[in-house]
Amino acid sequence: MIINCYFDGGYNKEKNGYGSFRIEYESWEGYPIVIMSTEEYPNVETNNEAEYEALIRLLSFLDGLLPNLSWEERNIIINGDSKLTINQTLGVWKVSASNLMKYRKRASSQLDLIRFTPNVYVSLNWVDREQIVAKLGH
């Protein structure tokens, strides 16, 4: 089973933070399943914080979803357009902004919960902005 996921977050001074995620996979019968979530993040103060928050909420949702998917093997492909969020979460880049340290810790911890689930394989990838807009609409 392949589960394709997309996340994106943003910030503007009028609306504060906001973000979305999308999960796509096929049922046993071959029917497409699409799960989408869009939320506002009132305590977020930057675009990078909103990107992290969207990833964390996606990972948290996946953690709850996986036990209900009775497939033998699950390959999860997570796509986002924030190189900073992806590379810091994977530990490729260090976190220098103090406001992002707590987000990186939460995202990495949530990712580890999923990675250590038996028969689950996860990749976290950067994709261009157009792919994210096509899937999430923003």
N, C-alpha and C positions, 0 to 999 in steps of 0.2 A: 504494500500500500504506500502510495506517495501522497504526502500532505504538503501542499504548497501554501505558504503564508506570506503575507505582506503587512508592513507596518509603516506608519508615518505620523509625525507629530509636528505641530507648529505653534507659533505664538504671535499674538498681536496685542497691543496695549488696550484695545477696546474689549476684546473677548477673553483675554488671558490665554492660557494654554488649552490646546485641544489635540486630539489624535484619533486615529482609526487603526483597526487591523482587519484583515480578511483571511479566512481559512478556506481552502478548497480541497476536496477529496471526493472519491467515488465510493458509493455504498457497495455492499456485496453484490447487489443486483445490477450495478453499473450506472446507477443514477448519480448525477452530480449533486454534491452537497456543498453549499456555500454558507458560511457563517460570517457576519460582519458586525462590527461594533464601532460606534463613534461616540466619543465622550468629550466633555470639557474638563479641564484640569485647573481648578481655581487657584491652587497653591504653586503652580509652575510660573517661573518668571523669565525663562529664556527658551529659545527654540530648541537648544540641545537638551534641556530638561524635558521638554515635551516629547522629543524623539525617544529619549530613554523611557519615559512613562508609557508611551505607546508600546514599546518593546516589552516592558515588564508586564503590562496587562495582557499582551498576546501570550507570553510565556506562562503566565499564571492560568489563563484560560486553557492552554494546551495541557498543562499539568492536570487539570480536572477532567479534560476530555479523553486523554489517552487510556485510562483504565476502562472506559466504555467502548473502546474500539477493539474488537476481538480478533484482529488480524495477527498473523504469526509474526510479521516483521513490519515495522513502520519507519519509513524514511521521511524526515521532516526537513523541508527546504524553507528557510526563513529569509525573506528578501526585504531590504530597506535601502533608502537612498542616503543615509547618513553614514559616511565613512568613519566619522568620529565615534558615533555610538557603537557601531559594529566592531571597529578595531580596539576600542577601549574594553568592551565587554569580553572580547576574545583574549585580552591581555597583550595584544600586539603593540598597542600604544599605551603609554602611561597617562594617568589622569593628572593634569596640572591644575585644573580649575577646582578649587575646594568645593564649590557648590555641586559638582558632578560626582564627587567621590561616593556619596551615599547611593546615588542612582546606579553607578557602575557596580557597586557591591550587591545591590538588590538584583540587578539584571544578571550578573554572573552567577549568583546563588540560585536564581530561578532556572537558568540555563543548565546548571549542574544537576538539578533535580530531574530534569527531562533527560539529560545525557546518560544518567545512571539508571534509567528505567530499562529493564531487560528488553532486548530486541528492538530498541529504538536507536536510530541513527540520525544525527542532527547536523545540518550545515547552516551557517549564518553568512549571508552573502550581500555584497553591495550590488545594487542595480541602478541604472540611470533613472532620473526623475520621471521620464515619460512612462516607464513601465509602472511606476507607483501611481501616477495620475490615472492611467488606464484602469487600474484595479480598484483604487480607492476614491477617485474623483476629486482629489485635492493635492 
